[in-house]
């Protein structure tokens, strides 16, 4: 569960989280429109979301 893990800790993979499709959730930084955004994505299905909790 994403509980109280900070965004940076999720990015480095301190805690392995699994999505509802069974893949692991990873965080990546995307540079878009001059801004750096963090995006969660499922390795198995390729779905992306703003927060890892949205993929669980």
Order of alpha helices (4+ residues) and beta strands (2+ residues): alpha-beta-beta-beta-beta
